Amino acid sequence: MHRSDLNEVYYGPAVPSSNAYGSARRCCSCFRFSRGLGSLLMLLGLTILILAFSIFCVFIFVFLPSGVNAYVNEASLAEFNYSSDSRNLKYSLSLAMSIRNPNQRVGIYFDNVVALASYGGCLFDFAALSSFDLGRRITANLSPVFQGGQLLLGDSAATTYAREKGEGYYYIDVNVRAELRLEGWVYKLRYNRPSIYCRLKLPVPGSSGTFKATECRTYYL
């Protein structure tokens, strides 16, 4: 078979012009510059994040305070009678509490202080207390008193009361709430209504049981 195209002269592929090579080199240079700039910015951002996290950790461990230490040292339950018919609770409870600031660098200030008393999940009384300053490594003493009568509408109140009276101890919850201000060397912070929670095991009035000093827990949320 005869192919006429074999007689034609073939000069090979076209050679790009020098302008084309120059454009390619410029594009590669731009790509390398952009990639290098992006890496530099990423490294800079990572460095800033690490530095900010380190400063935050130092702030947490050096300047932010430990929670207060709270105790109910003494409690007197003179009356605690619940009528299942009228659902009325008559009570007389007085407490001697201590709250200590263990921090050496931070002062704590308690404003709008109120103590709340609950039984079986039902609030039955509250006592407004005076504001006070809790300086560095200072202890404050509180003496909330709850006295009067209150309806308890919870269905389990009668069952709980009968069981605990037979066991010889009532379990009453006391919460101390306040607007808390913290003042350190370099900052001021405010917590909205932290709660000091105390679960008290109180002997039935007239029984031979005794009250033991109780440590409370503090919640800031």
Summary of the structure (lengths in Angstrom):
residues: 221
radius of gyration: 37.1
end to end distance: 94.8
largest distance: 128.8
contacts: 571
relative contact order: 0.16
helix: 27%
strand: 43%
